Amino acid sequence: MERKALYAGSFDPLTNGHLNIIERAAGIYDSLTVAIVVNPQKTGFFTVEERVEIAREVTKDIPNVHIDKFSGLLADYVNDNGFAAVFRGLRATTDFENELQMAQMNARLFKGDTETIFLMTDPKYSFISSSLIKEVASLGGDVEGLVHPYVAERIRDKLNK
């Protein structure tokens, strides 16, 4: 039986911190789905379709990673797809407090034995957030090394339009 895991987020944009979690989670489970959360009340830097395409491109060399998108409750998506685990990335203690509250609510909503697994991002990426990447890039700063080169290229293209 294939052990499936999920790593969900807005990934707007996908950072090297996210990619670090994806690579490590993919090494633990047979299959890892990276799911882009669709929030119709938010206007993203990248469209959902662009984020899906970017995630596919930067994870194309990780054979057991699949990209998807969903809207609504995470628990519904987990229950509908039979994930054994949900990965959450942590950068600092403030992340832990927020993520713990969400994990406890999800544990109540998950059907079956789905576990939430917290992974600390590599310390060299602990200060990176998607919001910070967007802010730095929009002000003309260099985001090389903080995002995959393909993501940096897509950010530059978006800002130059």
HELIX and SHEET records of a PDB file:
HELIX    1   1 ASN A   16  ALA A   26  1                                  11    
HELIX    2   2 VAL A   48  VAL A   58  1                                  11    
HELIX    3   3 LEU A   74  ASN A   81  1                                   8    
HELIX    4   4 THR A   93  LEU A  109  1                                  17    
HELIX    5   5 PRO A  123  TYR A  125  5                                   3    
HELIX    6   6 SER A  130  SER A  138  1                                   9    
HELIX    7   7 PRO A  149  ASN A  160  1                                  12    
SHEET    1   A 5 VAL A  65  SER A  71  0                                        
SHEET    2   A 5 SER A  31  VAL A  38  1                                        
SHEET    3   A 5 LYS A   4  GLY A   9  1                                        
SHEET    4   A 5 ALA A  85  LEU A  90  1                                        
SHEET    5   A 5 GLU A 115  MET A 120  1                                        
END                                                                             
